[in-house]
Amino acid sequence: MKKTLLLFSSFVFFLPVISQNTDVGKKKIQAEQIFNQAVELIQKQDYATAVTELDRAIQLDPSFAQAYLQRGKSLFQLQNRNLAISDFDKAIELNTGLGEAYFCRSFAQFTIDTSAVRLDDLDNAIQFGYAEPHAYYYRGLVRLIRNDNEGAITDFSRAIETRPNYAKAYHDRGTAKRMTGDYQGAIYDFRMALSYDPKISIAYDNMGSSKKLIGDFQGADKDFSLAIALDSAFYMAYNNRGGARFVLGDLDGAQADFEKALELKPDYLFALCNMGNIYAKKGEYEKAIELYDQVIFSLPEFGIAYLNRGLTKELTGDLQGACTDWKLALELGLQDAVNYLKECDQQ
């Protein structure tokens, strides 16, 4: 809870109490006094009481943008995210230059539906002076999710410039670099993330995956093992280590890892497909085909399963069945199937 609060703001400020003699001025003074009390409650993480106090402040001064902002932040902490967004909307309506309100609205929306996040909110947050590293980081994260990898790299870099020890920004920049094919750059960023936070198990997993892509399967094996040491329930790391061991020729070790991944997540189709590869490699073709069938039944768009089932059918002498599977794999976008289909043309 405390970390989430820091994402919204590195500070919560008190307003100076102004002095006026008009009724409106008196109400504003009362509102500001109540606001300052609410700020103290927020600092103590008493968000429910803070909301009650901010309700009073807003009743006294409906134009109090900061009160809407702080109430929205408190509502967010109480998991009332849609109400929080309404308050951020109102804060922005009252003060279009309130950079933090744009960031808060974007972040709250991010936690509800990443596809609906407005990048212009993060642009405005930065433009209006809320140049916190979080603003750059979350804009980069939204861009990464939307496959704008170059834009994401730029934003993560800005976040790192603002906070040089920002482990998450290094990690996610590494992810974006890997997506662009810069595997060495990705490995560097994952290593930097771990230098600032050695307990990010997924950074070891992603570094291992990047090493696999440059052919360093032994290095990948070590990284996946470190990920598992940090998180014994990390089923993806077991599956990925199994993949590295499969290439290294350690079929028993690979099988043990795939089985562990399936023990942790029985419906994990990547591990199930990889178990099919183990049986195919060991010459147990019927068992392999049965597993590929299960994968395809669960996810008909799983092109790799068609490709591998085709290869296994070919080994059983069923070239016609193999050709059918390879054609389906190609239709699903697996270009590797093109080479195999040449055999079908020679029939």
PLY file of the C-alpha trace (Angstrom):
ply
format ascii 1.0
element vertex 347
property float x
property float y
property float z
element edge 346
property int vertex1
property int vertex2
end_header
0.00 0.00 0.00
2.77 2.40 0.91
4.61 1.88 -2.39
1.49 2.55 -4.39
1.02 5.85 -2.62
4.54 6.89 -3.59
3.72 6.19 -7.22
1.26 9.01 -7.15
3.47 11.63 -5.60
6.77 12.08 -3.87
5.19 14.72 -1.66
1.90 15.91 -0.24
1.95 19.59 0.58
0.08 21.71 3.06
-1.65 24.84 1.89
-1.00 28.15 3.62
-4.08 29.45 5.32
-5.18 32.73 3.73
-7.04 35.48 5.50
-10.21 37.02 4.06
-13.27 38.61 5.62
-15.92 37.59 3.10
-18.17 34.57 3.64
-16.55 32.93 0.63
-13.13 33.73 2.02
-14.05 32.23 5.41
-15.25 29.05 3.75
-12.02 28.81 1.79
-10.04 29.23 5.00
-12.07 26.48 6.67
-11.65 24.25 3.61
-7.87 24.73 3.64
-7.68 23.97 7.36
-9.65 20.77 6.87
-7.52 19.93 3.83
-4.34 20.22 5.90
-5.83 17.90 8.51
-6.69 15.44 5.75
-3.11 15.57 4.49
-1.92 14.51 7.94
-4.36 11.59 7.83
-3.07 10.58 4.39
0.48 10.61 5.71
-0.69 8.23 8.45
-2.39 6.07 5.74
-5.81 6.68 7.32
-7.42 7.05 3.91
-11.04 6.47 4.90
-11.03 9.29 7.44
-9.10 11.46 4.98
-11.88 10.97 2.41
-14.47 12.08 4.97
-12.48 15.21 5.77
-11.90 16.02 2.10
-15.64 15.65 1.51
-16.11 18.47 4.05
-13.42 20.59 2.41
-15.03 20.20 -1.02
-18.47 21.07 0.35
-17.03 24.30 1.67
-15.05 25.04 -1.50
-16.29 23.15 -4.61
-13.49 24.75 -6.68
-10.72 23.20 -4.55
-8.75 21.22 -7.17
-6.13 19.91 -4.74
-8.86 18.52 -2.49
-10.31 16.54 -5.38
-6.81 15.30 -6.26
-6.03 14.13 -2.72
-9.48 12.58 -2.30
-8.97 10.72 -5.56
-5.63 9.40 -4.35
-7.19 8.27 -1.07
-10.09 6.60 -2.89
-7.59 4.79 -5.09
-5.85 3.44 -1.99
-9.26 2.21 -0.80
-9.68 0.35 -4.15
-12.45 2.74 -5.29
-10.71 3.31 -8.60
-13.59 4.55 -10.73
-14.53 7.11 -8.08
-10.87 8.08 -7.90
-10.82 8.70 -11.65
-13.90 10.90 -11.32
-12.08 13.01 -8.76
-9.00 13.27 -10.98
-11.31 14.37 -13.83
-12.74 17.10 -11.61
-9.31 18.23 -10.42
-8.19 18.62 -14.05
-11.41 20.43 -14.96
-10.73 22.92 -12.17
-6.99 23.24 -12.86
-5.88 22.16 -16.33
-2.24 22.68 -15.36
-2.27 20.20 -12.47
0.31 17.73 -13.78
-0.01 15.25 -10.93
-3.75 14.85 -11.57
-3.07 13.77 -15.16
-0.56 11.22 -13.95
-2.89 9.89 -11.27
-5.77 9.53 -13.74
-3.53 7.67 -16.16
-2.13 5.38 -13.47
-5.57 4.58 -12.07
-6.81 3.77 -15.57
-3.72 1.61 -16.11
-4.69 -0.57 -13.15
-8.19 -1.07 -14.59
-7.58 -1.47 -18.33
-4.17 -0.85 -19.91
-5.68 -0.60 -23.38
-7.78 2.41 -22.32
-4.90 4.48 -20.92
-4.61 7.90 -22.54
-1.02 8.65 -23.46
-1.87 12.35 -23.62
-2.49 12.25 -19.85
1.11 11.20 -19.32
2.26 13.78 -21.89
0.38 16.46 -19.95
1.71 15.24 -16.62
5.26 15.74 -17.88
4.45 18.99 -19.70
2.92 20.54 -16.58
5.91 19.83 -14.41
5.18 16.37 -13.03
8.47 15.02 -14.43
8.68 12.29 -11.82
10.43 9.13 -13.10
7.11 7.33 -12.69
5.51 9.47 -15.39
8.20 8.52 -17.88
8.16 4.92 -16.69
4.42 4.40 -17.09
4.35 6.15 -20.44
7.11 3.77 -21.52
5.16 0.81 -20.15
2.03 1.79 -22.06
4.10 2.15 -25.23
5.71 -1.25 -24.62
2.29 -2.87 -24.24
1.22 -1.21 -27.49
4.36 -2.50 -29.29
5.93 0.94 -29.64
9.29 -0.45 -28.54
11.43 2.48 -29.65
9.16 4.96 -27.88
9.23 2.75 -24.79
13.04 2.66 -24.80
13.14 6.47 -24.98
10.79 6.85 -22.02
12.51 4.22 -19.87
15.80 5.97 -20.59
14.32 9.28 -19.40
13.08 7.56 -16.24
16.59 6.21 -15.63
18.09 9.66 -16.20
15.76 11.01 -13.54
16.39 8.10 -11.18
19.62 6.22 -12.01
18.79 3.29 -9.71
15.32 2.66 -11.18
15.46 -1.15 -11.42
12.03 -1.59 -13.03
12.88 0.92 -15.76
16.09 -0.96 -16.57
14.18 -4.24 -16.65
11.43 -3.03 -18.94
13.87 -1.21 -21.20
15.63 -4.56 -21.51
12.34 -6.14 -22.52
11.81 -3.47 -25.19
15.37 -3.90 -26.47
14.86 -7.65 -26.76
11.74 -7.02 -28.81
13.81 -4.92 -31.24
16.46 -7.66 -31.55
19.05 -5.88 -29.41
19.77 -8.94 -27.27
23.10 -7.75 -25.90
21.53 -4.43 -24.90
18.70 -6.34 -23.24
21.14 -8.51 -21.27
22.96 -5.37 -20.10
19.70 -3.80 -18.87
18.54 -6.95 -17.07
21.93 -7.13 -15.37
21.65 -3.47 -14.34
18.14 -4.06 -12.95
19.51 -6.91 -10.85
22.41 -4.79 -9.63
19.86 -2.44 -8.03
17.35 -5.11 -7.00
18.86 -8.63 -6.85
15.49 -10.18 -6.04
13.75 -9.55 -9.38
13.35 -13.18 -10.40
11.77 -12.27 -13.73
14.91 -10.31 -14.66
16.96 -13.51 -14.42
14.34 -15.32 -16.50
14.32 -12.63 -19.18
18.11 -12.44 -19.21
18.20 -16.20 -19.69
15.72 -15.98 -22.54
17.87 -13.30 -24.19
20.97 -15.48 -23.85
19.11 -18.35 -25.52
18.46 -16.06 -28.48
22.21 -15.49 -28.95
22.98 -19.20 -28.50
24.35 -19.04 -24.95
22.33 -21.96 -23.57
24.66 -22.68 -20.67
24.46 -19.07 -19.52
20.70 -19.22 -19.97
20.52 -22.37 -17.82
22.34 -20.55 -15.00
20.03 -17.55 -15.19
16.88 -19.67 -15.16
18.27 -21.54 -12.13
18.81 -18.23 -10.33
15.23 -17.21 -11.14
13.99 -20.50 -9.66
16.17 -20.06 -6.57
14.40 -16.76 -5.94
10.93 -18.09 -6.73
10.40 -21.85 -6.48
6.89 -21.48 -7.94
8.12 -19.73 -11.12
6.69 -22.22 -13.61
7.81 -20.24 -16.68
11.43 -20.35 -15.49
11.22 -24.15 -15.12
9.85 -24.40 -18.65
12.52 -22.08 -20.03
15.33 -23.91 -18.24
13.92 -27.14 -19.61
14.15 -25.66 -23.10
17.81 -24.76 -22.59
18.60 -28.23 -21.23
16.77 -29.84 -24.15
19.10 -28.03 -26.59
22.12 -28.96 -24.45
21.14 -32.62 -24.73
20.08 -33.10 -21.10
16.74 -34.73 -21.87
16.19 -36.07 -18.36
16.85 -32.64 -16.85
14.61 -31.01 -19.43
11.81 -33.50 -18.77
12.06 -32.92 -15.02
11.74 -29.16 -15.58
8.75 -29.48 -17.93
7.04 -31.82 -15.48
7.67 -29.37 -12.63
6.22 -26.53 -14.70
3.09 -28.62 -15.32
2.88 -29.57 -11.65
2.83 -25.87 -10.81
0.47 -24.96 -13.67
-1.29 -27.98 -15.20
-2.78 -25.97 -18.08
0.56 -24.44 -19.16
0.48 -25.27 -22.86
4.09 -24.35 -23.60
5.31 -26.96 -21.11
2.82 -29.51 -22.41
4.03 -28.95 -25.96
7.62 -29.26 -24.77
6.81 -32.56 -23.08
5.63 -33.69 -26.50
9.07 -32.75 -27.83
10.70 -34.90 -25.12
8.67 -37.95 -26.10
9.32 -37.33 -29.79
13.07 -37.07 -29.13
12.96 -40.33 -27.16
11.12 -42.08 -30.02
7.80 -42.34 -28.17
5.89 -40.85 -31.08
2.35 -41.81 -30.09
2.77 -40.18 -26.67
4.18 -37.09 -28.33
1.30 -36.82 -30.81
-1.21 -37.28 -27.99
0.28 -34.30 -26.14
0.34 -32.14 -29.28
-3.32 -33.07 -29.80
-4.12 -31.85 -26.28
-2.35 -28.56 -26.91
-4.13 -27.98 -30.22
-7.50 -28.89 -28.71
-6.96 -26.29 -25.98
-5.50 -23.63 -28.30
-6.17 -24.20 -32.03
-3.99 -21.18 -32.89
-0.83 -22.74 -31.38
1.25 -22.97 -34.56
4.31 -24.60 -32.97
2.20 -27.57 -31.89
1.09 -28.15 -35.51
4.68 -27.86 -36.73
6.02 -30.32 -34.15
3.12 -32.73 -34.58
3.86 -32.69 -38.30
7.51 -33.51 -37.70
6.51 -36.38 -35.42
3.97 -37.73 -37.90
6.67 -37.73 -40.56
8.82 -39.90 -38.29
5.95 -42.40 -38.07
5.72 -42.51 -41.87
2.54 -40.39 -42.07
3.82 -37.79 -44.53
0.31 -36.83 -45.63
-0.68 -36.03 -42.04
2.59 -34.17 -41.60
1.93 -32.02 -44.67
-1.53 -31.15 -43.39
-0.07 -30.00 -40.08
2.70 -27.97 -41.72
0.18 -26.20 -43.94
-1.84 -25.28 -40.87
1.32 -24.07 -39.12
2.12 -21.85 -42.12
-1.40 -20.44 -42.15
-0.85 -19.51 -38.49
2.28 -17.55 -39.41
5.08 -20.05 -38.77
7.44 -19.44 -41.68
9.63 -22.40 -40.65
6.92 -24.61 -42.13
7.86 -23.46 -45.65
11.00 -25.61 -45.68
9.13 -28.69 -44.53
6.39 -28.20 -47.10
8.99 -28.65 -49.85
8.96 -32.34 -48.99
5.22 -32.36 -49.61
5.72 -30.88 -53.08
7.99 -33.80 -53.96
5.32 -36.40 -53.24
0 1
1 2
2 3
3 4
4 5
5 6
6 7
7 8
8 9
9 10
10 11
11 12
12 13
13 14
14 15
15 16
16 17
17 18
18 19
19 20
20 21
21 22
22 23
23 24
24 25
25 26
26 27
27 28
28 29
29 30
30 31
31 32
32 33
33 34
34 35
35 36
36 37
37 38
38 39
39 40
40 41
41 42
42 43
43 44
44 45
45 46
46 47
47 48
48 49
49 50
50 51
51 52
52 53
53 54
54 55
55 56
56 57
57 58
58 59
59 60
60 61
61 62
62 63
63 64
64 65
65 66
66 67
67 68
68 69
69 70
70 71
71 72
72 73
73 74
74 75
75 76
76 77
77 78
78 79
79 80
80 81
81 82
82 83
83 84
84 85
85 86
86 87
87 88
88 89
89 90
90 91
91 92
92 93
93 94
94 95
95 96
96 97
97 98
98 99
99 100
100 101
101 102
102 103
103 104
104 105
105 106
106 107
107 108
108 109
109 110
110 111
111 112
112 113
113 114
114 115
115 116
116 117
117 118
118 119
119 120
120 121
121 122
122 123
123 124
124 125
125 126
126 127
127 128
128 129
129 130
130 131
131 132
132 133
133 134
134 135
135 136
136 137
137 138
138 139
139 140
140 141
141 142
142 143
143 144
144 145
145 146
146 147
147 148
148 149
149 150
150 151
151 152
152 153
153 154
154 155
155 156
156 157
157 158
158 159
159 160
160 161
161 162
162 163
163 164
164 165
165 166
166 167
167 168
168 169
169 170
170 171
171 172
172 173
173 174
174 175
175 176
176 177
177 178
178 179
179 180
180 181
181 182
182 183
183 184
184 185
185 186
186 187
187 188
188 189
189 190
190 191
191 192
192 193
193 194
194 195
195 196
196 197
197 198
198 199
199 200
200 201
201 202
202 203
203 204
204 205
205 206
206 207
207 208
208 209
209 210
210 211
211 212
212 213
213 214
214 215
215 216
216 217
217 218
218 219
219 220
220 221
221 222
222 223
223 224
224 225
225 226
226 227
227 228
228 229
229 230
230 231
231 232
232 233
233 234
234 235
235 236
236 237
237 238
238 239
239 240
240 241
241 242
242 243
243 244
244 245
245 246
246 247
247 248
248 249
249 250
250 251
251 252
252 253
253 254
254 255
255 256
256 257
257 258
258 259
259 260
260 261
261 262
262 263
263 264
264 265
265 266
266 267
267 268
268 269
269 270
270 271
271 272
272 273
273 274
274 275
275 276
276 277
277 278
278 279
279 280
280 281
281 282
282 283
283 284
284 285
285 286
286 287
287 288
288 289
289 290
290 291
291 292
292 293
293 294
294 295
295 296
296 297
297 298
298 299
299 300
300 301
301 302
302 303
303 304
304 305
305 306
306 307
307 308
308 309
309 310
310 311
311 312
312 313
313 314
314 315
315 316
316 317
317 318
318 319
319 320
320 321
321 322
322 323
323 324
324 325
325 326
326 327
327 328
328 329
329 330
330 331
331 332
332 333
333 334
334 335
335 336
336 337
337 338
338 339
339 340
340 341
341 342
342 343
343 344
344 345
345 346
